[in-house]
Amino acid sequence: MAVGLEYLAKLRRAVRQKTPTADATEELTDLIEECRADLIRLGVLPDKASDETDPLILGAVRCFVRWKWAQTPEDETGNMRDYMLMRDELRRTGAYTEAVMP
């Protein structure tokens, strides 16, 4: 799954990355993909997990990235907790886990 430039920019802002480098961009892209894979593993439909326009998916990805990018133990713990709550809510919501039949 590709990561769009606008989506990447939103997540760069989320981790307060002002000057993007190739290494940091690659790491951020890997974290986005890791989060998407985790959501899919938990039952979120792949097209939903990679939907870059969905605000709830963006929120989950933002928390995941902030968790993994945390500078302090407090930030790490808070963002991990937020991500876990958001992912559990997504996997319990039919719109994210049940395919719509035509």
Residue frames as qw, qx, qy, qz and C-alpha x, y, z in Angstrom:
[[0.000, 0.888, 0.459, 0.000, 0.00, 0.00, 0.00],
 [0.415, 0.405, -0.011, 0.815, 1.37, 3.34, -0.98],
 [0.263, -0.668, -0.415, 0.558, 1.39, 6.35, 1.30],
 [0.299, 0.827, 0.304, 0.368, 0.23, 9.60, -0.27],
 [0.418, 0.291, -0.204, 0.836, 2.33, 12.73, 0.08],
 [0.330, -0.574, -0.022, -0.749, -0.46, 14.73, 1.75],
 [0.857, -0.438, -0.238, -0.127, -1.07, 11.89, 4.24],
 [0.768, 0.013, -0.274, 0.580, 2.65, 11.69, 4.96],
 [0.132, 0.471, -0.123, 0.864, 2.72, 15.46, 5.53],
 [0.606, -0.599, -0.118, -0.511, -0.12, 15.19, 8.08],
 [0.910, -0.340, -0.192, 0.138, 1.78, 12.52, 9.99],
 [0.565, 0.284, -0.218, 0.743, 5.01, 14.48, 9.78],
 [0.201, -0.591, 0.082, -0.777, 3.20, 17.33, 11.53],
 [0.811, -0.483, -0.211, -0.253, 1.85, 14.86, 14.11],
 [0.864, -0.259, -0.143, 0.407, 5.38, 13.97, 15.18],
 [0.151, -0.953, 0.064, 0.254, 6.60, 17.56, 14.84],
 [0.706, -0.053, 0.404, 0.579, 9.08, 16.71, 12.11],
 [0.163, 0.870, 0.038, -0.463, 9.97, 20.06, 10.59],
 [0.220, 0.692, -0.580, -0.369, 12.83, 19.07, 8.32],
 [0.962, 0.094, 0.197, -0.162, 12.17, 15.81, 6.51],
 [0.075, -0.584, 0.764, 0.264, 15.14, 13.64, 5.67],
 [0.635, 0.198, -0.644, -0.378, 15.12, 10.54, 3.50],
 [0.291, 0.042, -0.906, 0.304, 15.73, 8.28, 6.52],
 [0.237, 0.164, 0.568, -0.771, 12.99, 9.90, 8.59],
 [0.610, 0.240, -0.199, -0.728, 10.55, 9.73, 5.68],
 [0.558, 0.146, -0.801, -0.159, 11.31, 6.06, 5.20],
 [0.117, -0.046, -0.849, 0.514, 10.86, 5.36, 8.91],
 [0.399, 0.209, 0.310, -0.837, 7.58, 7.27, 9.00],
 [0.647, 0.223, -0.456, -0.569, 6.32, 5.40, 5.93],
 [0.422, 0.083, -0.897, 0.102, 7.29, 2.08, 7.53],
 [0.095, 0.114, 0.707, -0.691, 5.39, 3.00, 10.71],
 [0.565, 0.219, -0.018, -0.795, 2.28, 3.88, 8.70],
 [0.650, 0.184, -0.664, -0.322, 2.47, 0.53, 6.93],
 [0.233, 0.048, -0.889, 0.391, 3.07, -1.25, 10.25],
 [0.332, 0.151, 0.478, -0.799, -0.04, 0.36, 11.71],
 [0.659, 0.231, -0.285, -0.657, -2.13, -0.55, 8.67],
 [0.528, 0.154, -0.834, -0.049, -0.92, -4.16, 8.92],
 [0.010, -0.034, -0.802, 0.597, -1.85, -4.25, 12.61],
 [0.510, 0.200, 0.208, -0.810, -5.35, -2.94, 11.88],
 [0.682, 0.234, -0.525, -0.452, -5.82, -5.52, 9.13],
 [0.337, 0.131, -0.903, 0.230, -4.54, -8.28, 11.42],
 [0.156, 0.132, 0.682, -0.703, -7.22, -7.28, 13.92],
 [0.294, 0.492, 0.819, -0.029, -9.99, -7.51, 11.34],
 [0.224, 0.729, 0.046, -0.645, -10.20, -4.06, 9.77],
 [0.772, 0.542, 0.316, 0.101, -10.79, -4.39, 6.03],
 [0.628, -0.092, 0.238, 0.735, -7.65, -3.62, 4.00],
 [0.207, 0.589, 0.360, 0.694, -9.37, -0.91, 1.95],
 [0.385, -0.881, -0.221, -0.163, -10.53, 0.75, 5.17],
 [0.721, -0.527, 0.035, 0.448, -7.12, 0.47, 6.87],
 [0.513, -0.019, 0.308, 0.801, -5.47, 2.20, 3.92],
 [0.110, 0.826, 0.461, 0.305, -8.17, 4.87, 3.44],
 [0.439, -0.013, -0.167, 0.883, -6.27, 8.13, 3.72],
 [0.186, -0.429, -0.197, -0.861, -9.48, 10.19, 3.85],
 [0.642, -0.536, -0.531, -0.133, -11.04, 8.46, 6.87],
 [0.124, -0.758, 0.321, -0.555, -10.60, 10.59, 10.00],
 [0.829, -0.471, 0.219, -0.206, -10.83, 7.64, 12.40],
 [0.930, 0.163, -0.008, 0.329, -8.16, 5.69, 10.55],
 [0.349, 0.695, -0.216, 0.590, -6.01, 8.82, 10.46],
 [0.474, -0.725, 0.253, -0.430, -6.48, 9.20, 14.20],
 [0.955, -0.252, 0.151, 0.038, -5.40, 5.63, 14.85],
 [0.787, 0.387, -0.052, 0.478, -2.38, 5.94, 12.57],
 [0.052, 0.803, -0.215, 0.554, -1.46, 9.27, 14.18],
 [0.684, -0.628, 0.268, -0.256, -1.53, 7.72, 17.67],
 [0.973, 0.004, 0.096, 0.209, 0.50, 4.73, 16.47],
 [0.594, 0.579, -0.110, 0.548, 3.15, 6.91, 14.86],
 [0.193, -0.796, 0.262, -0.511, 3.36, 9.20, 17.90],
 [0.881, -0.431, 0.170, -0.092, 3.66, 6.12, 20.13],
 [0.917, 0.119, 0.085, 0.371, 6.56, 4.71, 18.12],
 [0.435, 0.614, -0.051, 0.657, 8.17, 8.13, 17.65],
 [0.487, -0.849, -0.185, -0.088, 7.75, 9.21, 21.31],
 [0.349, 0.641, -0.415, 0.544, 10.50, 11.22, 22.94],
 [0.240, -0.407, 0.615, -0.631, 9.46, 10.57, 26.54],
 [0.073, -0.113, -0.984, 0.119, 8.05, 7.56, 28.41],
 [0.282, 0.428, 0.522, -0.681, 4.92, 9.57, 29.23],
 [0.461, 0.463, -0.289, -0.700, 4.27, 10.34, 25.55],
 [0.262, 0.187, -0.918, -0.231, 4.93, 6.72, 24.65],
 [0.060, 0.229, 0.905, -0.354, 2.49, 5.39, 27.26],
 [0.350, 0.484, 0.319, -0.736, -0.26, 7.89, 26.46],
 [0.460, 0.451, -0.438, -0.628, -0.11, 7.40, 22.72],
 [0.172, 0.081, -0.978, -0.091, 0.07, 3.61, 23.04],
 [0.188, 0.343, 0.775, -0.496, -3.04, 3.68, 25.21],
 [0.421, 0.528, 0.043, -0.736, -4.84, 5.97, 22.75],
 [0.359, 0.341, -0.727, -0.476, -3.90, 3.73, 19.82],
 [0.040, -0.067, -0.990, 0.116, -5.09, 0.59, 21.60],
 [0.305, 0.454, 0.568, -0.615, -8.45, 2.22, 22.38],
 [0.431, 0.539, -0.211, -0.692, -8.90, 3.46, 18.83],
 [0.281, 0.260, -0.860, -0.337, -7.95, 0.18, 17.17],
 [0.087, 0.199, 0.937, -0.272, -10.28, -1.77, 19.47],
 [0.386, 0.527, 0.338, -0.678, -13.12, 0.59, 18.63],
 [0.391, 0.478, -0.501, -0.606, -12.43, 0.26, 14.90],
 [0.192, 0.126, -0.961, -0.154, -12.42, -3.52, 15.02],
 [0.156, 0.349, 0.830, -0.406, -15.77, -3.53, 16.85],
 [0.370, 0.551, 0.090, -0.743, -17.39, -1.26, 14.25],
 [0.725, 0.339, 0.598, 0.035, -19.09, -3.09, 11.41],
 [0.450, 0.883, -0.003, -0.136, -18.38, -0.35, 8.90],
 [0.024, 0.792, -0.605, -0.084, -14.68, -1.15, 9.25],
 [0.339, -0.310, 0.888, -0.031, -14.85, -4.95, 9.45],
 [0.591, 0.352, 0.715, -0.124, -17.74, -6.08, 7.28],
 [0.152, -0.042, 0.606, 0.780, -17.62, -6.03, 3.52],
 [0.485, 0.422, 0.241, -0.727, -20.63, -4.34, 1.92],
 [0.457, 0.211, 0.820, 0.272, -22.36, -6.59, -0.57],
 [0.089, 0.092, -0.361, -0.924, -23.50, -4.92, -3.83]]
